[in-house]
Amino acid sequence: TGEASTCRGNQPTSMLCVLTHGFSPPNAFASRLHADHQHVRTSHMTMVDSWYDAGQRLSTAAAMRAASPAAGGSSRLEAELVSTKAALLKVALLSGRGAWARPSERVAAAQLVESLEQAAEQGGGEAPSLRDGTWELVLSDVEPFRASTFFLALGEAVEALIQKGASDGALTVHALATGGGEVGRVAHVVEGGGGRLHSLVELKSGSLPSLPLALAGVVVSSGELQAARAGGGVFDLRLVNTSVQQNEVRYGLPTEGGLAPGVERSLLSWIGDQTVPSGEVFSRVLEPLGGGPSAQLRLSYSDGELMVWRAPKLGDHFFVFVRGEEETWPAMEETRRRQASSATQSAVGSAFALGMLNPFFSRAAGARKS
């Protein structure tokens, strides 16, 4: 249509233009996008901005491959991939990474992920290659926090040692129990040639209703990643430790001009020096029952700019990531720096990890009696 061609004229490689077409006039959108993009770049990348950049990179790379002499019949497959990724990112954008998805959007997201995986199989049949880097979660069929290494291991323990099929309900109830909190951005940092995976989850915990006070931080759970003997893109992930970085108190104080927001970063900075040996805690409780601090992940799609993890032992749930920028996650560098210098084990954090394992204590007590 005329509107579609205008969109292409203003943003020839922008997948985000496709995603938002129909929500605002194309010319107005293009000029506003350019102005906003320049402003955001001077401060920090927002979630939408990172998706915009990912869309540009995905579209540009596909266009270059399709234009190459060797492309031949693969150009149609490339075009279908770009269309599938655009549709997937649109669902991600509208549904808040799947957290607000309508039933029809959940079905559409699952079908789009399956289309990507089928395309990967048609491309040669080899298992996708895991790449080091920072990866931002953009879509999942479960709560975003469940991409955490800690909760992946906890979920598998529930499945194996408590009741098969119970982890979905248990972790959803956990989310309800912590309903005063807010999950922000979520990322995976893969490093060491695919040998280590760090999950980063931004959290904000509110206080009493109507009291302008909240605690915020980034929970970093680190684990060792190893390709499984079975192959097929399957990896064994073993939880090692957990810490909370970039701790701050957010508040509001009355001023002459009204309530003014503020941030205090030094008051809780010491928390970042505390490391919870969550893997060891899990081992002590779970190994006598035949479990452990581990989870299984299957890399079902990866093309350098987009990555899909599946959790085979957790209902085969999916987590879709786009390649992000390392500088947008200073908590990762803070984790490395603190743990390399003066990190100490946290008794409070260890108690929290033990508290998450309460159901397993009852199971262990029953096993000893029998």
N, C-alpha and C positions, 0 to 999 in steps of 0.2 A: 504494500500500500504506500501512499504518499508519505504517511507518518513514519513508516518503517524505513523508507529510504532516507528521510531527513535524519533519523536516528543514526543510520550508518554513516551519513555524511559528516556528522559532528564527531562521532566516536567510532572510527573504522574497526578498532579491535577490542572495544569495550564490551565485555560480557555483562557488566553491570547495567549498561544501557538497555540490553535486552531484558534484564530482570525487572527494571523499573518502568519500562515502556508501558504506557497506559495509565500510569499514576500521575504524570505531569506532562505538559506540552514538551515535545522533544527539544526545541531550540532553547526554551527556558531551562530545561533540565541540564542541557550540555553546558550552558554558561555558568549555571549555579554549581554544577559538579566541578568545573575547572577552578572556580574561586574557592570553594570549600576544600578541595583537594590541596591547593597550595597552602591554605591556612593550617590544615591538619598536619601537613608535613613539617611545619615549623615547630610543632609541639610534640605530638605523639600519634601513633597510628591507632585509630579506633577500630572496632571489630568490622564495621562496614567497609572502612578504608582498606583493611587487609584483604577482605573478600574482593574488593574492586581491583586491587593490584593482582591478586591471584587470577581473577578473570581475565585481565589484560595479558598476563603471562601465558595462561593456557591458550587463549585465542591466538596470540601472536605466534607461539611455538607451532600450533596446529596449522596456521596459515603458511608458515615457512616450509613445513614438511609437505603440505599438499602442493605447494608451488614447485617443489624440487622435481627434476626430470625423472628421478627414480620412483616418484610417488605412485604414478600409474593408477591402478584401481584402488589404491589405499585412500585416495582423496575423499571418496564418499564415506568411508569408515571414520576418517578424521572429522568430517563435517558432522556425522552422527554423534561422535564423542563430544564435540563442542556443544552441540544442542543438548545432549544429556546432562553435561556438567552445568550448563546454564539453567536448565530446569531444576537440577538438584540444588544449586545455590539459591535459586528463587524460593524453593520450599524452606531451605535453611533460614533465609532472611525473614520470611513471613512468619515462621513458626518458632522463632527464638531457639534455634538449634534443635528443634523438635519438641521442646518443652511445652509449647502452646499448640502443638499440632492438632488439627481437627482429624477425625477418623479418616476422611478421604485423603488428607495430606500424609498421614502415616502410611497408608497403602501406596500412595504415589512415591513417597521417599523410598520405601522398600523395593519397589519395582525399578526405580532409577538406579539404585545401588546394584541391584542384580544385573541391570543392563551394562553397567560399567564392568562388572566382574566377567560377564559373558564376552564383552569386547576384548578383555585381557586374554581370555582363553583362545579367542579366534586369532589373536595377534601372534601366536606361535606356540602356545601351550606351556611355556616355561613359567615357573613360579615368579611372581613379582619380586623385584629387588628392593630390599630395605635400604634407605638412604639416611645418612646422618643429617642432622639439622633440627631446626625448630619448627614444629607443626602445630597449627591452631585448630582446635575442634570447632567445626561449623555445623555438624548435624549428627544426631544419634536417635535411636528408637527407645532409649532409656534416659534417665536423668543425667545431665552433663557430668556431675561429680563422680559418676560411676566409671569414668575413664581413668580415675585415679588408680595408681598401682596398689595402694592400700586397699581400696574397696574391690578391686578385681580379685585380689587374694582372699579377702574376707568373703566375697560372694561364692567363690569356689569351695571354700571351707564349709559354708552353709549347705551347699549342694551335696558335697561328699559325705559330711558327717552329721548333719541334722536331718534334712529331708530334701530329696530331689525335687526341684521345681519351686523351692521355698525362697530362694534368694531374691527374686523379683519383689515379692510381697514384703520381705523383711527390709530391704533397702528402701523401698518406697515409704514404708512406715517410718524408717529412720529419717527420711527427708521431711516427713510431716512433723516428727518430733522436734526437728530443728527448724521449724517453719519461720522462726524469727530471723533466720539468717538469709543471706542472699548469695548465690553463686554467680561470680563474674566470669571472666574469660578462663578457658581451660586449654592447656597445651601439653604436648609431649616433646621432650628434647631427647633425641637419639644421638648417641656419640660413641666413640671408641670402635668405629667400624661396625656399628650395630650390636655392640656388646653391652651397652648400658642404656636404660630408659628411665628418664625422670618425668614424672607427671607433676604439673603445676596447676593448682586450682585456686583462683582468687575467691576469698570468702569475706563477707561482711556480716557481723553479728550485731543485731540491734539490742537495745536495752528495754526498759519499761516503756509501754505505750505513751506517746506524747512527750517523752524525754529525749531531747536532741543529743543523743550520745550513742556511738557505735564503735565497735572494734573491727579492724580490717587487717588482712594479711594474706600471704600466699603460701598455701600448704604444698610443700615439695616432698614427694615420696619417690625414693630412688630404688631401682632394682637392677638386677643382672639379667641380661637377655641372651638366650642361646638358641640357635636353630635346633629344632627337634630332630631326632633320628629319622622320624617318618617322612621328613621333607614336606613338600607341598606348601611352602610358605608358612609353616607352623613354627612358633617360637615358644619356648618355656621362659616365663618371667618369674624371677624370684625376688620378693621384697627384701630390702636391706635395711633402710632407715627412713625416717620422716622428720622434717623440721618445718618451722613456720618462719618465713622471711617477710621483710617490709612491714613489720608490725606497726600499727599506728592507731591513735585514738581520734575519731572524728566527732566534732561537737558543734553546737550552736550557742552563741552567747548574745544577750541583748545589747544593742548599741543604740545610739541616737537615731540611726537610720533603720532600726528594726533588728531582727535576728541576723547575725552574721556567722557563716560557717567557718570553722577552723580545723586545723590538723596538727596534732602533736605526735612527732615521730620519735623523740628521744626517750619518752617515758617507758616504752615497752621494747626498746631496741635490744635489750639483753636476751629476749626470748629467741632471737635468731641464732644465738650461740648455743642453744640447747638442742641436742639431737636425740631423737627417740629411736632406740634400736628395735624398731617395730618388727623387723624380720626375726630377730632373736626371741622377742616376746611371743610371736606367733608360733615359732618352733617349739618352745617350751610347753605351750598349752596343747598344740595340735598334733605334734609328732607322736605322743603316746597313744593318740586315737587313730593313727594311721594317716594323718594329714600333714600339712606343711604350709609355709608362707609363699605359696606359688600360685600362678595362674597361667593359662594357656591363651595365646593370641595367634590368630591366623591372618597374615597379610594377604588380603584378597584382591587388592588393586593398588598399584603405585606407578606413577609416570613422572615422578620428579617434582610435580607441582601439586598433586592431589594423592592422598593415601587413605586407604580404607582398612581398618582393623576389624576382624570378627572375633567374638569370644565364644569358641566352640562349646565350651562346657557351661556356658551361662546363657543358654537359649539361642546361641548364635547371633546375639545382638551385634549391631554394627556401630562403628565410630568413624565418621568421615572427617578427615583433616585436610587443610590446605597449608602449603609451605608458608611459614611466617618469617619474621625477622628477629634475629637474636637480640638486638638492642631493645626490642619491645618487652623483653622479660629480664630486667635487671635482677630479679630475685634469683635467677639461675646463677649469675656470676657471684651474687652475694652468698649463695649457698656454698659454692666452690671455695670462696675466700675464707669464710668462717670455719668450714669443716677442715680446711688445710692448716688452720692456725690454732684456735683455742676452743673448738667445740667441745662441750661436755654433755654427758648423758643427762636427760631430763627425767627426774623422778615423777613429776606431775604428768608429763607426756606419756610415760610408760604406764602410769595408772590409767590414763584414758584408753590406751591401747588394750590394757587388760579388761577394762570395763566393756569394750566392744566385744570381748570374747566370753562374756558371762554365760551365754547359753552352752558353751562348750565345757565350762566347769561342771555344770550339772550332768552333762553327758559323761564326762570323765569320772565323776563320782559314781554314777550308775555302773560304769564299766568295772570300777574297782570292787564294787559290792558283788557283782556277778562273778 
